[in-house]
Amino acid sequence: MARSVETIRRAALGTLGAVLVAVGVALLVLPGPGLLLVFAGMVLLSRAVPALDRFVGPVRRQAMRAAEESVSSPWRIAGSVTAGLLLLGAGVAWGLLPQVPYSGWTTGASLIVSGFILFALLAWSHRRVRAGRRD
């Protein structure tokens, strides 16, 4: 019985990890936190398949470097804030305007959520870099 529970847990972690990696890879070219989702997916996959644990470190370093670079200058912060505001505005437009391709609140809500995720990650990155400078 315990073996079957462990098998189910590993299958669930592997499936969720694979989905996060796939969405993260898509978000590397689309607006959103792609590298951080790839990292989260790799962590879950490494829990399901221990042989993948060696890939977690390099992905984590790259994700943290990208997070730090996103707040490395006032221009980058301004660009990220502008992108977040554009995502929020586009989400509202897609939700309200029926003449926009793929219009509807499903598309609009995903854009709005992406904007809020961008702002949350920007705030987290800023706090992390600022705390590192104080140490």
DAPEVEN-V599703 format. One record per pair of residues at least 12 apart in sequence whose C-alpha atoms are under 10 Angstrom apart, sorted by the first residue. I is the first residue (numbers start at 0). J is the second residue. D is the distance in whole Angstrom. If there is no record, write none. Layout:
BEGIN
{{I | J | D} {I | J | D}}
END
This chain:
BEGIN
{{5 | 47 | 10} {6 | 47 | 9} {8 | 46 | 10} {8 | 47 | 8} {9 | 43 | 9} {9 | 44 | 9} {9 | 45 | 10} {9 | 46 | 7} {9 | 47 | 5} {9 | 48 | 8} {10 | 44 | 9} {10 | 47 | 7} {10 | 48 | 9} {11 | 43 | 9} {11 | 44 | 10} {11 | 47 | 8} {12 | 40 | 9} {12 | 42 | 9} {12 | 43 | 6} {12 | 44 | 6} {12 | 45 | 9} {12 | 46 | 7} {12 | 47 | 6} {12 | 48 | 9} {13 | 40 | 9} {13 | 41 | 9} {13 | 42 | 10} {13 | 43 | 7} {13 | 44 | 5} {13 | 45 | 8} {13 | 46 | 8} {13 | 47 | 5} {13 | 48 | 7} {14 | 40 | 9} {14 | 43 | 9} {14 | 44 | 8} {14 | 47 | 9} {15 | 39 | 10} {15 | 40 | 7} {15 | 41 | 10} {15 | 43 | 7} {15 | 44 | 8} {15 | 47 | 10} {16 | 36 | 9} {16 | 37 | 9} {16 | 38 | 9} {16 | 39 | 7} {16 | 40 | 4} {16 | 41 | 6} {16 | 42 | 7} {16 | 43 | 5} {16 | 44 | 5} {16 | 45 | 9} {16 | 46 | 9} {16 | 47 | 9} {17 | 37 | 9} {17 | 39 | 10} {17 | 40 | 6} {17 | 41 | 8} {17 | 43 | 8} {17 | 44 | 7} {18 | 36 | 9} {18 | 37 | 9} {18 | 40 | 7} {18 | 44 | 10} {19 | 33 | 9} {19 | 35 | 9} {19 | 36 | 6} {19 | 37 | 6} {19 | 38 | 9} {19 | 39 | 7} {19 | 40 | 5} {19 | 41 | 8} {19 | 43 | 9} {19 | 44 | 9} {20 | 33 | 9} {20 | 34 | 9} {20 | 35 | 9} {20 | 36 | 6} {20 | 37 | 4} {20 | 38 | 8} {20 | 39 | 8} {20 | 40 | 5} {20 | 41 | 7} {20 | 42 | 10} {20 | 43 | 10} {20 | 44 | 9} {21 | 33 | 9} {21 | 36 | 9} {21 | 37 | 8} {21 | 40 | 8} {22 | 34 | 10} {22 | 36 | 7} {22 | 37 | 8} {22 | 40 | 9} {23 | 35 | 7} {23 | 36 | 5} {23 | 37 | 5} {23 | 38 | 8} {23 | 39 | 9} {23 | 40 | 8} {24 | 36 | 8} {24 | 37 | 7} {25 | 37 | 10} {26 | 113 | 10} {30 | 82 | 8} {30 | 83 | 9} {30 | 86 | 8} {30 | 110 | 8} {30 | 113 | 7} {30 | 114 | 8} {30 | 117 | 9} {31 | 82 | 10} {31 | 83 | 9} {31 | 86 | 10} {31 | 110 | 9} {31 | 112 | 9} {31 | 113 | 6} {31 | 114 | 8} {31 | 115 | 10} {31 | 116 | 7} {31 | 117 | 6} {31 | 120 | 10} {32 | 62 | 9} {32 | 66 | 9} {32 | 113 | 8} {32 | 114 | 10} {32 | 116 | 7} {32 | 117 | 7} {32 | 120 | 8} {33 | 62 | 9} {34 | 58 | 8} {34 | 59 | 9} {34 | 61 | 8} {34 | 62 | 5} {34 | 63 | 9} {34 | 65 | 8} {34 | 66 | 9} {35 | 58 | 9} {35 | 59 | 8} {35 | 61 | 9} {35 | 62 | 6} {35 | 63 | 8} {35 | 65 | 9} {35 | 66 | 9} {35 | 120 | 9} {36 | 62 | 9} {37 | 55 | 10} {37 | 58 | 8} {37 | 59 | 9} {37 | 62 | 9} {38 | 54 | 9} {38 | 55 | 7} {38 | 56 | 9} {38 | 57 | 9} {38 | 58 | 6} {38 | 59 | 6} {38 | 60 | 9} {38 | 61 | 9} {38 | 62 | 7} {38 | 63 | 10} {39 | 55 | 9} {39 | 58 | 9} {39 | 59 | 9} {39 | 62 | 10} {40 | 55 | 9} {41 | 53 | 10} {41 | 54 | 7} {41 | 55 | 6} {41 | 56 | 10} {41 | 58 | 8} {41 | 59 | 9} {42 | 54 | 9} {42 | 55 | 6} {42 | 56 | 9} {42 | 58 | 10} {42 | 59 | 9} {43 | 55 | 10} {63 | 124 | 9} {63 | 127 | 10} {64 | 124 | 10} {65 | 124 | 9} {66 | 120 | 8} {66 | 121 | 8} {66 | 123 | 9} {66 | 124 | 6} {66 | 125 | 9} {66 | 127 | 9} {66 | 128 | 9} {67 | 121 | 9} {67 | 123 | 10} {67 | 124 | 6} {67 | 125 | 8} {67 | 126 | 10} {67 | 127 | 8} {67 | 128 | 6} {67 | 129 | 10} {68 | 124 | 9} {68 | 125 | 10} {68 | 128 | 9} {69 | 120 | 9} {69 | 121 | 7} {69 | 124 | 8} {69 | 125 | 8} {70 | 121 | 7} {70 | 122 | 9} {70 | 123 | 10} {70 | 124 | 7} {70 | 125 | 6} {70 | 126 | 10} {70 | 127 | 10} {70 | 128 | 8} {70 | 129 | 10} {71 | 124 | 10} {71 | 125 | 9} {71 | 128 | 8} {76 | 121 | 8} {76 | 122 | 10} {76 | 125 | 9} {79 | 114 | 10} {79 | 117 | 8} {79 | 118 | 8} {79 | 121 | 8} {80 | 114 | 9} {80 | 117 | 8} {80 | 118 | 7} {80 | 121 | 8} {81 | 114 | 10} {82 | 114 | 8} {82 | 117 | 8} {82 | 118 | 10} {83 | 110 | 9} {83 | 111 | 9} {83 | 112 | 10} {83 | 113 | 8} {83 | 114 | 5} {83 | 115 | 7} {83 | 116 | 9} {83 | 117 | 6} {83 | 118 | 7} {83 | 121 | 10} {84 | 111 | 9} {84 | 114 | 7} {84 | 115 | 9} {84 | 117 | 10} {84 | 118 | 9} {85 | 110 | 9} {85 | 111 | 9} {85 | 114 | 8} {86 | 107 | 9} {86 | 109 | 9} {86 | 110 | 6} {86 | 111 | 6} {86 | 112 | 9} {86 | 113 | 7} {86 | 114 | 5} {86 | 115 | 9} {86 | 117 | 9} {87 | 107 | 8} {87 | 108 | 9} {87 | 109 | 10} {87 | 110 | 6} {87 | 111 | 5} {87 | 112 | 8} {87 | 113 | 8} {87 | 114 | 6} {87 | 115 | 8} {88 | 107 | 9} {88 | 110 | 9} {88 | 111 | 8} {88 | 114 | 9} {89 | 106 | 10} {89 | 107 | 7} {89 | 108 | 10} {89 | 110 | 7} {89 | 111 | 8} {89 | 114 | 10} {90 | 102 | 9} {90 | 103 | 9} {90 | 104 | 8} {90 | 105 | 9} {90 | 106 | 7} {90 | 107 | 4} {90 | 108 | 6} {90 | 109 | 7} {90 | 110 | 5} {90 | 111 | 5} {90 | 112 | 9} {90 | 113 | 9} {90 | 114 | 9} {91 | 103 | 9} {91 | 104 | 8} {91 | 106 | 10} {91 | 107 | 6} {91 | 108 | 8} {91 | 110 | 8} {91 | 111 | 7} {92 | 104 | 9} {92 | 106 | 10} {92 | 107 | 7} {92 | 110 | 10} {93 | 105 | 9} {93 | 106 | 7} {93 | 107 | 5} {93 | 108 | 9} {93 | 110 | 9} {93 | 111 | 10} {94 | 106 | 7} {94 | 107 | 5} {94 | 108 | 7} {94 | 110 | 10} {94 | 111 | 10} {95 | 107 | 8}}
END
